[in-house]
Amino acid sequence: MKTQEIIKFFQENRGIQFIGIPNYQRKDDNAIGNYTLNINLPYEKAKIKNRDKYINANKDEIINQVSLKTKLAKDIVEAGFENIKNRAIANTEKDKEKRTAQSQAQTDAYIPLSKCIKIHKDTGDLHISGRVVQYKQIVAGDKPKKKKNKQDRTIAQDHIKKILDIQENYRTFKISKIKNINVQKDTIIVEGEAKIVFV
């Protein structure tokens, strides 16, 4: 489909809150499944909510709790806390100059179609962000997932996010070579070559 056709489609279907990504193949184990995203829960609002959790948290209590559970030194846990808190604050700045370089580049690279849908200026790829509300596996993976060796600070950050209930079930899909877009009940189904990207 051409870029203008895609733009027109989404302009005509603004009220729909779910997007379906069919036949998505995971890279780590080759499993194939169908994702459904809620796109009426803007990612920017989720980022602000997460940022406020870091700002309002009892830092000393969290550091003690994580250090006790993980056996990591308190200075490592504190460094992890400060890192994710500062990143969360920087990435919610309204002033683009104060955002992290990665976040600013992401903002400048797209033409927005809605709060959760955008097209990349250079490639024409469609980017859809939303909260994952359903994943249905249709083909099992054929290889075990690779175990990642995490650094101490990352382990600390994972525990901090869990304690603060940081919402990270948001995904951004990049869809290229779009074959078809249609509406099925209350869901827009987008068929093409999809991959999850991190923003």
TORLUMSE-959032 format. One record per residue: residue in one letter; x negated, y, z of N, C-alpha, C in turn. Coordinates in steps of 0.02 Angstrom, whole numbers, plus 32768, in hexadecimal, padded with zeros to 4 digits. Layout:
// residues N
NODE  resn  n_c1  n_c2  n_c3  ca_c1  ca_c2  ca_c3  c_c1  c_c2  c_c3
NODE     a     X     Y     Z      X      Y      Z     X     Y     Z
...
//
This chain:
// residues 199
NODE  resn  n_c1  n_c2  n_c3  ca_c1  ca_c2  ca_c3  c_c1  c_c2  c_c3
NODE     m  7FD7  7FC4  8000   8000   8000   8000  7FD4  803F  8000
NODE     k  7FED  8072  7FE0   7FC9   80B2   7FDE  7FD3  80D9  801E
NODE     t  7FA2  8103  802E   7FA5   812A   806B  7FE5  8153  8070
NODE     q  7FF9  8173  803A   8035   819D   803C  8074  8173  8049
NODE     e  8075  8136  8030   80AE   810A   803D  80B2  80F8  8087
NODE     i  8078  80EC  80A5   8075   80DB   80EC  808C  8116  8116
NODE     i  8074  8152  8106   8087   818E   812A  80D3  8198  8126
NODE     k  80EE  8191  80EA   8136   819A   80E0  815E  8167  8109
NODE     f  8147  8129  8109   816B   80F5   812E  8170  8106  8177
NODE     f  8138  811A  8196   8138   8129   81DD  815F  8169  81ED
NODE     q  815F  8198  81BF   8188   81D4   81C8  81D3  81C3  81C9
NODE     e  81E6  8192  81A0   822D   817F   819B  8243  8150  81D4
NODE     n  8213  8135  81F9   8224   8105   822E  8207  811A  8271
NODE     r  820E  8159  8282   81F0   8175   82BF  820F  8159  82FF
NODE     g  824D  8144  82FE   826F   812F   833B  825D  80EA  8354
NODE     i  823B  80C3  832B   822C   807D   833E  81F1  807B  836F
NODE     q  81F9  8054  83A6   81C6   8055   83DA  8198  8019  83DA
NODE     f  81A5  7FE6  83B1   8179   7FAB   83B0  8159  7FA1  836C
NODE     i  811A  7F8B  836F   80F5   7F7A   8332  80DF  7F32  8339
NODE     g  80E9  7F0A  8304   80D2   7EC5   8303  8095  7EBE  82D6
NODE     i  8062  7E9C  82F0   8025   7E8D   82CA  8024  7E41  82C2
NODE     p  803B  7E27  8289   803E   7DDD   8281  7FFC  7DBF  826C
NODE     n  7FF3  7D80  827F   7FBA   7D57   8267  7F76  7D77  8276
NODE     y  7F6F  7D94  82B1   7F2F   7DB0   82C4  7EFF  7D79  82DA
NODE     q  7EC4  7D78  82BB   7E92   7D44   82CC  7E5D  7D61  82FA
NODE     r  7E58  7D45  8336   7E25   7D5C   8365  7DE0  7D47  834C
NODE     k  7DB0  7D73  8357   7D6C   7D65   833F  7D46  7D35  836C
NODE     d  7D56  7D36  83AD   7D2E   7D0D   83DB  7D3C  7CC3  83D8
NODE     d  7D7C  7CB0  83C8   7D8B   7C68   83C7  7DB6  7C53  838B
NODE     n  7DC3  7C82  835D   7DEA   7C76   831F  7E33  7C65  832B
NODE     a  7E4D  7C6F  8368   7E94   7C64   8374  7EBC  7C98  834C
NODE     i  7EF7  7C83  8335   7F23   7CB0   830F  7F64  7CB9  8335
NODE     g  7F79  7CF8  8339   7FB7   7D06   835D  7FD7  7D46  8346
NODE     n  8013  7D53  8360   8039   7D8E   834F  803B  7DBD  838B
NODE     y  8027  7DFC  8380   802A   7E2F   83B4  8067  7E5A  83AB
NODE     t  8085  7E6F  83E3   80B9   7EA3   83E2  80A2  7EDB  8410
NODE     l  80A2  7F19  83F5   808C   7F53   841C  80C7  7F82  8427
NODE     n  80CA  7F9F  8462   80F9   7FD5   8470  80D4  8016  8461
NODE     i  80EB  803C  842F   80C9   8079   841D  80EA  80B7  843A
NODE     n  811C  80AD  8465   813C   80E6   8486  811E  80F4  84CA
NODE     l  80E5  80D5  84D8   80C0   80E1   8515  807B  80FC  8501
NODE     p  8078  813D  84F1   803B   815A   84D5  7FFD  814C  84FE
NODE     y  7FC7  813D  84DC   7F87   812D   84FB  7F6C  8167  8523
NODE     e  7F78  81A5  850B   7F5F   81E0   852E  7F7D  81E3  8575
NODE     k  7FBE  81D5  857B   7FDE   81D6   85BD  7FC1  81A0  85EA
NODE     a  7FB3  8166  85CE   7F95   8130   85F5  7F50  8143  860D
NODE     k  7F29  8165  85E2   7EE6   817B   85F5  7EE9  81AD  862F
NODE     i  7F19  81DA  862C   7F21   820C   8662  7F34  81EB  86A4
NODE     k  7F61  81BA  869F   7F76   8195   86DB  7F3B  8170  86FA
NODE     n  7F13  8150  86D0   7ED8   812C   86E8  7EA6  815D  8707
NODE     r  7E9B  8196  86E5   7E6C   81C9   86FF  7E80  81DF  8745
NODE     d  7EC2  81EB  874E   7EDA   8203   878F  7ED0  81CF  87C6
NODE     k  7ED3  8190  87B4   7EC7   815B   87E5  7E7F  815E  87FE
NODE     y  7E4F  816B  87D1   7E09   8171   87E6  7E00  81AF  8812
NODE     i  7E1E  81E7  87FD   7E15   8226   8822  7E32  8221  8869
NODE     n  7E6C  8201  886F   7E8F   81FE   88B0  7E7A  81C2  88DB
NODE     a  7E4E  8199  88C2   7E3B   815D   88E6  7E10  816E  8923
NODE     n  7E14  8143  8955   7DE7   8147   898F  7DA6  8123  897B
NODE     k  7D77  814A  8961   7D3B   812E   8944  7D14  8102  8975
NODE     d  7D0A  811B  89B2   7CE2   80F5   89E3  7D02  80B2  89F4
NODE     e  7D44  80B2  89FA   7D67   8074   8A09  7D60  8042  89D0
NODE     i  7D66  805B  8993   7D5F   802E   8958  7D18  8013  8952
NODE     i  7CE7  803D  895D   7CA1   8028   895A  7C95  7FF0  898D
NODE     n  7CAC  7FFA  89CA   7CA3   7FC7   89FE  7CC5  7F86  89EB
NODE     q  7D02  7F8B  89D1   7D2A   7F50   89BF  7D08  7F29  8987
NODE     v  7CF1  7F4C  8953   7CD1   7F2B   8919  7C8E  7F0F  892D
NODE     s  7C68  7F34  8954   7C26   7F1C   896A  7C2C  7EDC  8993
NODE     l  7C5E  7EDB  89C0   7C6A   7EA1   89EA  7C7E  7E64  89C0
NODE     k  7CA9  7E6F  898E   7CC3   7E38   8966  7C8F  7E1D  8935
NODE     t  7C67  7E4A  8918   7C38   7E35   88E3  7BF1  7E2A  88FC
NODE     k  7BE3  7E3F  893A   7B9F   7E3C   8956  7B6E  7E6A  8932
NODE     l  7B89  7E9C  890F   7B5F   7ECD   88ED  7B4E  7F06  891C
NODE     a  7B13  7F25  8911   7AFF   7F5E   893A  7B30  7F98  8930
NODE     k  7B3B  7FBE  8965   7B6C   7FF5   8962  7B59  802A  892E
NODE     d  7B18  8036  8926   7B03   8069   88F5  7B14  8054  88AD
NODE     i  7B12  8013  88A0   7B25   7FFA   885D  7B70  8003  8853
NODE     v  7B97  7FF2  8886   7BE0   7FF9   8882  7BF3  8043  887A
NODE     e  7BD1  806E  889F   7BDF   80B6   889B  7BCD  80D0  8855
NODE     a  7B96  80BA  883A   7B82   80CF   87F6  7BB7  80B9  87C3
NODE     g  7BD1  807C  87CC   7C05   8064   87A0  7C44  808D  87A5
NODE     f  7C57  809E  87E4   7C93   80C6   87EF  7C8C  810B  87CE
NODE     e  7C54  812C  87DA   7C49   816F   87BE  7C48  816E  8772
NODE     n  7C2B  8139  8756   7C28   8133   870D  7C6D  812F  86EE
NODE     i  7C97  8102  8707   7CD9   80FB   86E7  7D07  8136  86F8
NODE     k  7CFE  8153  8733   7D26   818E   8745  7D15  81C9  8717
NODE     n  7CD4  81D7  870F   7CBE   820F   86E5  7CD2  8205  869C
NODE     r  7CCF  81C6  8685   7CE3   81B7   8640  7D2E  81C3  8637
NODE     a  7D55  81AE  8669   7D9E   81B7   8667  7DB0  8202  8666
NODE     i  7D8C  8229  868E   7D98   8272   8690  7D86  8292  864E
NODE     a  7D4B  8280  8633   7D33   829E   85F4  7D62  828E  85BA
NODE     n  7D7C  8252  85B8   7DA5   823D   857F  7DED  8254  8582
NODE     t  7DFF  827A  85B8   7E42   8297   85BB  7E3F  82E3  85B7
NODE     e  7E04  82FF  85AA   7DFD   8347   85A3  7E23  8360  8566
NODE     k  7E4A  8396  856F   7E6D   83B4   8536  7E3C  83D8  8508
NODE     d  7E07  83F4  8526   7DD4   8417   8500  7DA6  83E3  84DF
NODE     k  7DA8  83DF  849D   7D81   83AC   8479  7D36  83AF  8489
NODE     e  7D1D  83EC  8497   7CD5   83F3   84A3  7CBF  83CF  84E3
NODE     k  7CEE  83C5  8512   7CDD   83A5   8552  7CE6  8359  8550
NODE     r  7D04  833F  851B   7D0D   82F7   8516  7CCA  82D5  8508
NODE     t  7CC8  8294  8514   7C8B   826F   8501  7C85  8272  84B6
NODE     a  7C48  826B  849D   7C3C   826F   8455  7C65  823B  8430
NODE     q  7C6B  81FE  844C   7C91   81C9   842B  7CDB  81DC  8426
NODE     s  7CF7  81F6  845D   7D3D   8209   845D  7D4B  8241  842C
NODE     q  7D1F  8272  8429   7D28   82AB   83FC  7D25  8295  83B3
NODE     a  7CF4  8269  83A4   7CEE   824F   835F  7D2D  8229  834B
NODE     q  7D49  8203  837A   7D86   81DE   836C  7DBF  820D  835B
NODE     t  7DC5  8244  8381   7DFB   8274   8376  7DF4  8295  8332
NODE     d  7DB8  82A7  831F   7DAC   82CB   82E0  7DB4  82A0  82A2
NODE     a  7DB1  825F  82A9   7DAE   8233   826F  7DF3  8220  8252
NODE     y  7E29  8233  8273   7E6B   821A   825F  7E9E  8250  824E
NODE     i  7ECF  823C  8226   7F0B   8264   8219  7F43  8243  8243
NODE     p  7F60  8266  8274   7F94   8246   829E  7FD6  8242  8279
NODE     l  7FF7  8208  827F   803B   81FE   8265  806D  8201  829D
NODE     s  8057  81EF  82DA   807F   81F4   8317  804D  81F3  8350
NODE     k  8066  81F0  838D   8038   81EE   83C6  800E  81AF  83C8
NODE     c  8026  8179  83A9   8004   8138   83AD  7FEE  811C  8369
NODE     i  7FFC  8141  8334   7FEB   8128   82F1  7FC4  815D  82CB
NODE     k  7F8D  8149  82AC   7F65   8178   8287  7F42  8155  824D
NODE     i  7F2E  817E  821C   7F0B   8163   81E2  7EC5  8181  81E1
NODE     h  7E93  8158  81D5   7E4E   816F   81D3  7E44  8199  8194
NODE     k  7E27  81D4  819D   7E20   8203   8165  7DF6  81E7  812B
NODE     d  7DC2  81C3  813C   7D94   81AA   8107  7DA8  8168  80E9
NODE     t  7DBF  8139  8113   7DCC   80F5   80FA  7E14  80E9  80E7
NODE     g  7E42  8111  8103   7E89   8104   80F7  7EA5  80CB  8120
NODE     d  7E7C  80AF  814D   7E94   8079   8178  7EC6  8094  81AB
NODE     l  7EF8  806B  81B9   7F2C   807D   81E9  7F16  8067  822F
NODE     h  7F1A  8094  825F   7F09   8084   82A4  7F47  808B  82CF
NODE     i  7F59  8056  82F2   7F95   8054   831B  7F81  8044  8363
NODE     s  7F93  8070  8391   7F84   8065   83D8  7FC4  8059  83FF
NODE     g  7FC2  802C  842E   7FFC   8020   8458  7FED  7FEF  848F
NODE     r  801E  7FE7  84BB   8017   7FB7   84F1  802E  7F73  84D8
NODE     v  8005  7F41  84E3   8017   7EFD   84CF  8050  7EE5  84FC
NODE     v  8089  7ED6  84DD   80C2   7EBC   8504  80CD  7E72  84F6
NODE     q  80AF  7E59  84C0   80B6   7E11   84B2  807D  7DFA  8485
NODE     y  8063  7DC0  8495   8033   7D9E   8469  804A  7D55  8464
NODE     k  8059  7D3F  8428   806E   7CFA   841E  803C  7CD7  83F1
NODE     q  8019  7CA6  840F   7FE7   7C80   83E8  800A  7C4F  83BB
NODE     i  7FF5  7C4E  837B   8014   7C1F   834C  7FE2  7BEA  8334
NODE     v  7FA1  7BF8  833A   7F6D   7BC6   832B  7F38  7BCA  8361
NODE     a  7F2A  7B92  8381   7EF9   7B91   83B7  7EB3  7B9F  839C
NODE     g  7E88  7BBA  83C7   7E43   7BC7   83B4  7E1D  7B86  83AA
NODE     d  7DE9  7B8A  8380   7DC2   7B4D   8371  7D7D  7B4D  8392
NODE     k  7D70  7B7F  83BC   7D30   7B80   83E0  7D3A  7BA4  8422
NODE     p  7D13  7B90  8455   7D1A   7BB1   8496  7D03  7BF9  8494
NODE     k  7D23  7C23  84BD   7D0E   7C68   84C1  7CC9  7C6C  84DF
NODE     k  7CA1  7C9B  84C3   7C5E   7CA3   84DD  7C61  7CC5  8522
NODE     k  7C3A  7CA9  8550   7C37   7CC7   8593  7C06  7D02  8591
NODE     k  7C1E  7D3B  85A8   7BF4   7D77   85A8  7BD0  7D7E  85EB
NODE     n  7B8F  7D8D  85E6   7B68   7D9A   8622  7B6E  7DE5  8632
NODE     k  7B92  7DF4  8667   7B9F   7E3A   8677  7B69  7E54  86A7
NODE     q  7B59  7E95  869E   7B2B   7EB6   86CB  7B50  7EC5  870C
NODE     d  7B28  7ED0  8742   7B46   7EDB   8784  7B76  7F16  8784
NODE     r  7B64  7F4C  8762   7B8F   7F87   8763  7BD2  7F79  8740
NODE     t  7BD0  7F51  870B   7C0D   7F3E   86E7  7C39  7F13  8713
NODE     i  7C1B  7EE4  8738   7C41   7EBA   8766  7C63  7EE6  879A
NODE     a  7C3E  7F17  87B4   7C5B   7F44   87E6  7C96  7F6B  87C8
NODE     q  7C8D  7F83  878B   7CC1   7FAA   876A  7D00  7F80  875E
NODE     d  7CF7  7F42  874B   7D30   7F15   8741  7D59  7F0E  8782
NODE     h  7D36  7F07  87BA   7D59   7F01   87FB  7D7B  7F42  880E
NODE     i  7D5B  7F7A  8801   7D78   7FBC   8810  7DB9  7FC5  87E9
NODE     k  7DB7  7FB4  87A9   7DF3   7FBB   877E  7E2C  7F90  8797
NODE     k  7E1B  7F55  87AF   7E4E   7F28   87C9  7E6E  7F44  8808
NODE     i  7E45  7F5E  8835   7E5F   7F7A   8874  7E8D  7FB6  8865
NODE     l  7E79  7FE0  8835   7EA0   801C   8825  7ED9  800F  87F4
NODE     d  7EDF  7FD1  87DE   7F13   7FBF   87AD  7F0F  7FEB  876F
NODE     i  7ED3  7FEF  8753   7EC8   8016   8716  7EE7  7FF0  86DC
NODE     q  7F13  8012  86B7   7F36   7FF3   867F  7F09  7FF1  8641
NODE     e  7EF6  7FB6  862D   7ECA   7FAF   85F2  7EE8  7F80  85BE
NODE     n  7F29  7F74  85C2   7F47   7F48   8591  7F5C  7F6F  8552
NODE     y  7F39  7FA5  8545   7F43   7FCB   8508  7F11  7FB2  84D4
NODE     r  7F28  7FAE  8497   7EFC   7F98   8461  7F06  7FC8  8426
NODE     t  7ED0  7FD1  8401   7ED4   7FF4   83C2  7EC2  7FC3  838B
NODE     f  7EF0  7FBB  835C   7EE3   7F90   8322  7ED2  7FBB  82E6
NODE     k  7E9E  7FA7  82C3   7E8E   7FC5   8283  7EA8  7F95  824D
NODE     i  7ED3  7FAE  8222   7EEF   7F83   81EE  7EDC  7F9F  81AA
NODE     s  7EB8  7F77  8185   7EA3   7F8A   8142  7EC4  7F5C  810F
NODE     k  7EC1  7F6F  80D0   7EDF   7F48   8099  7F26  7F35  80AA
NODE     i  7F4F  7F66  80BB   7F94   7F59   80CF  7FBC  7F3F  8094
NODE     k  7FDA  7F05  809F   8002   7EE4   806B  804B  7EFA  806E
NODE     n  8065  7EFF  80AB   80AC   7F0C   80B2  80BC  7F29  80F7
NODE     i  80EE  7F55  80FA   8108   7F6E   8139  8154  7F6A  8134
NODE     n  8173  7F4C  8167   81BC   7F48   8166  81D7  7F4A  81AD
NODE     v  8218  7F52  81B3   8239   7F55   81F4  8261  7F15  81FE
NODE     q  8254  7EF5  8238   827B   7EBB   824B  829A  7EC9  8290
NODE     k  82DC  7ED5  8290   8300   7EE9   82CD  82E3  7F2A  82E8
NODE     d  82C2  7F27  8324   82A8   7F64   8342  825C  7F69  833C
NODE     t  823F  7F43  830D   81F6   7F40   8308  81DE  7F4C  82C0
NODE     i  81AA  7F75  82BA   8189   7F7F   8279  8153  7F4A  8273
NODE     i  8156  7F22  823D   8123   7EEF   8232  80F2  7F09  81FE
NODE     v  80B1  7F09  8210   807D   7F21   81E3  8050  7EE7  81D0
NODE     e  804F  7ED7  818F   8027   7E9F   8177  7FE9  7EB9  8152
NODE     g  7FB0  7EA1  8167   7F71   7EB5   8148  7F37  7E95  816E
NODE     e  7EFB  7EAC  8160   7EC0   7E91   8183  7EB7  7EBA  81C3
NODE     a  7EC4  7E99  81FC   7EC4   7EBD   823C  7E88  7EA9  8267
NODE     k  7E6F  7ED9  828C   7E3C   7ECB   82BF  7E47  7EFB  82FA
NODE     i  7E35  7EE4  8335   7E3B   7F0F   8370  7DFC  7F3A  8374
NODE     v  7E07  7F7B  837D   7DCF   7FA9   8384  7DD2  7FC9  83C9
NODE     f  7D9A  7FE1  83E1   7D97   7FFE   8424  7D8B  8049  841F
NODE     v  7DB7  806F  8440   7DB3   80B8   843C  7DAD  80D7  8481
//
